[in-house]
Amino acid sequence: GLAHHIGNSLQAIRGEVDLLHLTGALPQRSFDNITQGIEQVTDLLSEIDGSPRVEPVTLHRGGSRR
């Protein structure tokens, strides 16, 4: 439903934020604030929708992924 589509959009935003952070175009403090906000909205959507929260894949410098 709607919560699923919003969650997908948040994952896409998170991916773009990760890429900005990897290239150095996004300061660490801004990255942390944006990431925390996305995670909070994702948690709220999970509560509304009743579905389990899916952890996003986080990219790290050097090409490794968590």
matplotlib code that plots the C-alpha trace (Angstrom):
import matplotlib.pyplot as plt

x = [0.0, 0.9, 3.3, 5.2, 5.6, 6.7, 9.3, 10.6, 11.0, 12.9, 15.2, 15.9, 16.6, 18.9, 20.8, 21.4, 22.5, 25.0, 26.4, 26.8, 28.5, 30.9, 31.9, 32.6, 29.9, 27.9, 29.4, 29.3, 27.0, 24.5, 24.7, 24.0, 21.1, 19.5, 20.1, 18.5, 15.5, 15.0, 15.3, 12.7, 10.2, 10.8, 10.2, 7.0, 5.8, 6.6, 4.4, 1.6, 1.8, 2.5, 5.3, 8.9, 11.4, 14.0, 17.5, 19.0, 22.3, 24.9, 27.8, 31.3, 34.3, 36.6, 33.7, 32.7, 29.1, 27.5]
y = [0.0, 3.6, 2.9, 0.5, 3.1, 5.7, 3.2, 2.6, 6.3, 6.6, 3.8, 5.6, 8.8, 7.0, 5.5, 9.0, 10.4, 7.5, 8.3, 12.0, 11.0, 8.6, 11.4, 13.8, 16.2, 15.8, 16.7, 14.0, 16.0, 16.5, 12.8, 11.8, 14.2, 13.1, 9.4, 9.7, 11.5, 8.8, 6.0, 7.7, 8.1, 4.5, 3.3, 5.3, 3.7, 0.3, 1.0, 2.3, -0.5, -3.3, -4.7, -5.3, -2.7, -3.4, -2.2, -0.2, -1.2, 1.3, 2.0, 2.8, 4.4, 2.0, 0.1, -2.2, -2.5, -3.2]
z = [0.0, 0.5, 3.4, 1.1, -1.6, 0.9, 2.2, -1.3, -1.8, 1.5, 0.4, -2.9, -1.0, 1.4, -1.5, -3.0, 0.4, 0.7, -2.7, -1.8, 1.4, -0.5, -2.9, -0.1, -1.3, 2.0, 5.4, 8.0, 10.3, 7.5, 6.5, 10.1, 10.4, 7.2, 7.9, 11.3, 9.9, 7.2, 9.8, 12.1, 9.3, 8.2, 11.8, 12.0, 8.7, 10.0, 13.0, 10.9, 8.3, 10.8, 8.7, 9.9, 9.2, 6.5, 7.2, 4.3, 2.8, 3.8, 1.4, 2.8, 1.2, -0.5, -2.2, 0.7, 1.8, 5.2]

ax = plt.figure().add_subplot(projection="3d")
ax.plot(x, y, z, "-o")
ax.set_aspect("equal")
plt.show()
